[in-house]
Amino acid sequence: MNKLKLALLGGAAVLPVGAMAGELNLICSADVVICEKLVSEFEASHSDIDVNMVRLSSGEAFAKIRAEARNPQTDLWWGGTGDPHLQAASDGLSAEYKSPMLDKLQDWAQGQAKVSGYHTVGVYSGALGWGYNTEIFEAKGITPPKCWADLLDPALKGEIQIADPNSSGTAYTTLATLVQLMGEDEAFDFLKKMHANVSQYTKSGSAPVKAAARGETGLGIVFQHDAVAQAVAGFPVGVGSPCEGTGYEIGSMSMVEGAQNPDEAKAFYDWVLTAEVQSMMPDAGSFQIPSNASATPPKEAPDLSTIKLIDYDFAEYGSSERRKALLARWDAEVGSMPIE
């Protein structure tokens, strides 16, 4: 607890004359354990800054920042898929910032910054796929899917969970991936057919594979590193990568335009891009590929070079117009369908 908090609680500690404790209002769109690890480590190394963190899914984070545009209550948004970060940039909700750490980053992370006009930056990357409960599949005699097409198998009826793309960046990446792979009409036809096998559309992107790990469902469509995290934790989870090809995320970070605490936001922004910080992320169960080129990738992380990745168009599918149109169509054609 810092001196300002002690003073507010009537403690004995007193701030030096003229000293002020800084404050940072942070939205974190990763797993809550990762978020808490970042906050505790940052506060330990920046004892003069208090972090107020809220954990929100990517879609929820974007909605909050948009709703507060006239009076921003958030300084910095860390993590979550890059598409809503790019939409925030195109809508003027995030601020331009070129970190001195920029040239230390992987090409894909620098590319994310460049395409946004330096309103966001890549902090990690990971490929889309699924995690499935090996014990459930064995007990029910279900063959683990190898391709997107296999998710239509009637044996999977009631066994699939995926998040709602309105709240989840993971699910929006899935939607945009299928559109790029198949064509828009074909992708929505696929999603409507897969709906027969879906038991729940969750709010959080990682929730489906956590449910699979607990035995509450057979399979969750997620980023593969989230499935790896469950397997590393000891759950009976297998990891799948679609044979037709798959999309990937560039988890991103954005400073909010009109932030009340821009200096504190920049301090966190630069700090979290360092190799030292990114190398410690596996300690919090994070198995993404780090954006700092000198950071040590987790040994358990899926090897992107062995996965058939599509040429994901972040500029188009992160644009405000395209994203709004796809989400509206999903609501009308998929989200409105009853779950049997």
C-alpha positions in Angstrom: 0.0 0.0 0.0 1.5 3.3 -0.9 1.7 6.5 1.2 -1.3 8.2 -0.3 -3.5 5.2 0.5 -2.2 5.1 4.1 -2.9 8.8 4.5 -6.4 8.4 3.2 -7.0 5.6 5.7 -5.6 7.6 8.6 -2.3 5.9 8.6 0.9 7.4 10.0 2.7 7.8 6.7 2.8 11.3 5.3 3.6 12.4 1.8 6.6 14.7 1.5 5.6 18.4 0.9 4.9 18.9 -2.8 4.9 15.1 -3.5 1.9 13.6 -5.3 1.2 10.0 -5.9 0.4 9.3 -9.5 -2.6 7.2 -10.7 -3.2 5.0 -13.7 -6.7 3.8 -14.8 -6.1 0.6 -16.7 -8.4 -1.7 -18.7 -6.9 -5.1 -19.1 -8.4 -7.5 -21.7 -6.4 -10.6 -20.9 -7.0 -13.4 -18.3 -7.4 -11.8 -14.8 -4.3 -13.7 -13.5 -2.2 -12.0 -16.1 -3.7 -8.6 -15.4 -3.1 -8.9 -11.7 0.5 -10.0 -12.3 1.2 -7.0 -14.5 -0.3 -4.6 -12.0 1.6 -6.0 -9.0 4.9 -6.0 -10.8 4.4 -2.5 -12.2 3.4 -1.1 -8.8 6.5 -2.8 -7.2 8.8 -1.1 -9.7 6.9 2.2 -9.8 6.0 2.8 -6.2 4.9 6.4 -7.0 2.0 5.2 -9.2 -1.2 3.5 -8.1 -3.0 1.4 -10.7 -6.8 1.1 -10.8 -7.4 -2.0 -13.0 -10.6 -3.4 -14.4 -10.7 -6.6 -16.4 -13.0 -6.4 -19.5 -13.2 -8.5 -22.7 -12.1 -6.7 -25.8 -15.6 -5.8 -27.0 -16.6 -4.6 -23.6 -13.4 -2.5 -23.3 -14.1 -0.8 -26.6 -17.7 -0.1 -25.7 -16.6 1.5 -22.4 -14.0 3.7 -24.0 -16.4 4.8 -26.7 -19.1 5.6 -24.1 -16.7 7.7 -22.1 -15.3 9.6 -25.2 -16.3 13.0 -24.0 -15.0 12.4 -20.5 -12.4 9.6 -20.5 -12.2 7.6 -17.3 -9.6 5.2 -18.7 -5.9 6.1 -19.4 -4.6 2.9 -21.0 -6.1 -0.3 -22.5 -3.8 -3.3 -22.5 -4.4 -6.6 -24.2 -7.2 -8.2 -26.2 -7.4 -8.7 -29.9 -6.1 -6.0 -32.2 -9.3 -5.5 -34.2 -11.2 -3.4 -31.6 -8.0 -1.5 -30.9 -7.8 -0.6 -34.6 -11.4 0.4 -34.6 -10.7 2.7 -31.6 -7.8 4.2 -33.5 -10.0 4.8 -36.6 -12.7 6.3 -34.4 -10.3 8.8 -32.8 -10.7 7.2 -29.3 -7.0 6.4 -28.8 -4.0 8.7 -28.8 -0.9 8.6 -31.0 2.2 7.5 -29.1 5.5 6.3 -30.4 7.2 4.5 -27.6 11.0 4.5 -27.4 10.7 0.7 -27.2 9.1 0.5 -30.7 12.3 -0.5 -32.5 12.8 -3.4 -30.0 9.6 -5.1 -31.2 8.9 -7.9 -33.7 7.9 -6.8 -37.2 4.3 -7.7 -36.7 4.0 -5.6 -33.6 5.6 -2.6 -35.3 3.3 -3.2 -38.3 0.3 -3.0 -36.0 1.5 0.4 -34.8 2.1 1.6 -38.3 -1.2 0.6 -39.7 -3.0 2.4 -36.9 -1.0 5.6 -37.3 0.8 4.7 -34.0 -2.5 4.7 -32.0 -1.9 1.1 -30.9 0.9 -1.4 -30.8 1.3 -5.2 -30.7 2.1 -6.7 -27.3 1.7 -10.4 -28.0 0.4 -12.8 -30.7 -1.4 -16.1 -30.9 -3.2 -18.4 -33.3 -6.9 -19.3 -33.3 -8.0 -22.9 -32.8 -9.7 -24.9 -30.1 -9.1 -26.9 -27.0 -11.1 -30.1 -26.2 -11.5 -32.4 -23.2 -9.8 -35.6 -24.1 -11.6 -37.6 -21.5 -15.1 -36.5 -22.7 -14.1 -37.2 -26.4 -12.8 -40.7 -25.5 -15.8 -41.6 -23.3 -18.2 -40.5 -26.1 -16.2 -41.9 -28.9 -15.9 -38.5 -30.6 -13.0 -38.1 -33.1 -11.1 -34.8 -32.3 -11.7 -32.3 -35.1 -8.8 -31.5 -37.4 -10.5 -28.9 -39.6 -13.2 -26.2 -39.3 -15.5 -28.5 -41.3 -15.3 -31.1 -38.6 -17.0 -28.8 -36.1 -20.3 -29.6 -38.0 -20.1 -33.3 -37.0 -23.4 -34.2 -35.4 -21.4 -36.1 -32.7 -20.5 -32.6 -31.3 -24.1 -31.6 -30.8 -24.2 -29.6 -27.5 -20.5 -30.0 -27.0 -19.1 -26.7 -28.5 -18.8 -23.3 -26.7 -17.6 -20.1 -28.3 -17.8 -16.5 -27.1 -20.2 -13.8 -28.4 -18.2 -11.7 -30.9 -19.9 -8.5 -29.6 -18.1 -8.9 -26.2 -15.1 -11.1 -27.2 -12.2 -10.3 -29.4 -11.5 -14.0 -29.7 -14.9 -14.7 -31.2 -14.7 -11.7 -33.5 -11.4 -13.0 -34.8 -13.1 -16.3 -35.4 -15.9 -14.6 -37.3 -13.4 -12.5 -39.4 -11.2 -15.5 -40.0 -14.1 -17.6 -41.4 -15.2 -14.7 -43.6 -11.7 -14.4 -45.0 -11.3 -18.2 -45.5 -14.8 -18.9 -47.0 -16.4 -15.7 -48.1 -19.0 -13.9 -46.1 -22.1 -15.7 -47.1 -20.4 -19.1 -46.9 -19.0 -18.2 -43.4 -22.4 -17.3 -42.1 -23.9 -20.4 -43.5 -21.2 -22.4 -41.7 -21.9 -20.6 -38.4 -25.6 -21.2 -38.7 -24.9 -24.9 -39.2 -22.4 -25.0 -36.3 -25.0 -23.4 -34.1 -26.7 -26.8 -33.8 -23.6 -28.0 -31.9 -23.2 -24.9 -29.7 -24.3 -25.1 -26.1 -23.4 -21.5 -25.1 -22.1 -18.2 -26.4 -20.0 -16.9 -23.5 -19.0 -13.3 -22.7 -15.2 -14.0 -22.3 -13.1 -15.4 -25.1 -11.2 -17.9 -22.9 -14.3 -19.1 -21.0 -15.1 -21.9 -23.5 -11.8 -23.8 -23.0 -12.0 -23.3 -19.2 -15.4 -24.9 -19.3 -14.0 -27.8 -21.4 -11.1 -28.2 -18.9 -13.7 -28.5 -16.1 -15.7 -31.1 -18.1 -18.7 -28.8 -18.6 -18.4 -28.9 -22.4 -16.5 -30.9 -24.9 -14.7 -28.2 -26.9 -14.1 -24.5 -26.8 -13.1 -22.4 -29.8 -10.3 -20.2 -28.5 -6.8 -18.9 -29.1 -4.6 -21.9 -28.9 -2.4 -20.4 -26.1 -5.5 -20.4 -23.8 -5.9 -24.1 -24.4 -2.2 -24.7 -23.8 -2.6 -22.8 -20.4 -5.3 -25.3 -19.3 -3.2 -28.3 -20.4 -0.1 -26.9 -18.5 -2.3 -26.5 -15.4 -3.0 -30.2 -15.5 -6.4 -30.5 -17.2 -7.1 -33.1 -19.8 -7.1 -30.6 -22.7 -6.0 -31.3 -26.3 -5.2 -28.5 -28.7 -6.4 -28.3 -32.3 -5.3 -26.2 -35.3 -7.7 -26.0 -38.3 -6.4 -27.7 -41.4 -7.9 -25.2 -43.8 -6.0 -22.4 -42.2 -6.7 -20.1 -39.3 -6.5 -16.5 -38.2 -4.4 -15.1 -35.4 -4.5 -12.2 -33.0 -2.0 -9.4 -32.4 -2.9 -8.5 -28.8 -2.6 -4.8 -28.6 -2.3 -1.8 -26.3 -3.7 1.7 -26.7 -3.5 5.0 -24.8 -6.9 6.7 -24.6 -7.3 10.1 -26.3 -7.8 12.7 -23.6 -6.5 10.5 -20.8 -6.4 12.1 -17.4 -3.0 10.5 -16.5 -1.0 10.4 -19.8 2.5 10.4 -18.1 1.6 7.4 -16.0 0.1 5.7 -19.0 3.3 6.2 -21.0 5.3 4.8 -18.1 3.3 1.6 -18.1 3.3 1.5 -21.9 7.1 1.6 -22.2 7.6 -0.7 -19.2 5.3 -3.5 -20.5 7.1 -3.5 -23.9 10.4 -4.5 -22.3 11.9 -7.9 -22.7 12.2 -8.4 -19.0 8.5 -7.9 -18.4 7.3 -9.9 -21.3 9.6 -12.8 -20.4 7.9 -13.2 -17.0 4.4 -13.6 -18.5 4.4 -17.5 -18.4 4.6 -17.2 -14.6 1.0 -15.9 -14.9 -0.1 -18.7 -17.3 0.4 -16.6 -20.4 1.6 -18.6 -23.4 1.3 -16.0 -26.2 4.3 -15.1 -28.4 5.8 -11.9 -26.9 6.2 -8.8 -29.1 9.6 -7.8 -27.8 12.1 -9.5 -30.1 14.5 -10.1 -27.2 11.9 -11.6 -24.8 12.0 -15.4 -24.2 8.9 -17.1 -25.7 7.3 -19.7 -23.5 8.5 -23.1 -24.3 4.9 -24.4 -24.2 3.7 -21.7 -26.7 2.3 -23.0 -30.0 4.9 -22.7 -32.7 3.3 -20.3 -35.3 5.7 -21.6 -38.0 3.9 -25.0 -37.8 0.4 -23.6 -38.1 -1.3 -22.7 -41.4 -2.0 -19.0 -40.9 -4.1 -17.0 -43.2 -3.0 -13.5 -44.4 -5.3 -11.9 -41.8 -6.3 -8.4 -43.0 -6.1 -6.4 -39.7 -6.7 -3.1 -41.5 -10.0 -4.2 -43.1 -11.4 -6.2 -40.2 -10.3 -3.7 -37.6 -12.1 -0.9 -39.4 -15.2 0.5 -37.8 -17.4 0.0 -40.8 -16.5 -3.6 -41.5 -16.6 -4.6 -37.8 -20.0 -3.0 -37.2 -21.5 -4.7 -40.3 -20.2 -8.2 -39.4 -21.4 -7.9 -35.8 -24.9 -6.7 -36.9 -25.2 -9.6 -39.3 -24.1 -12.1 -36.6 -26.7 -10.7 -34.3 -29.4 -11.0 -36.9 -28.5 -14.4 -38.3 -26.7 -16.3 -35.6 -27.1 -14.7 -32.2 -30.8 -14.6 -32.6 -31.2 -18.3 -33.1 -32.5 -20.3 -30.1 -30.1 -22.8 -28.5 -31.7 -26.2 -28.3 
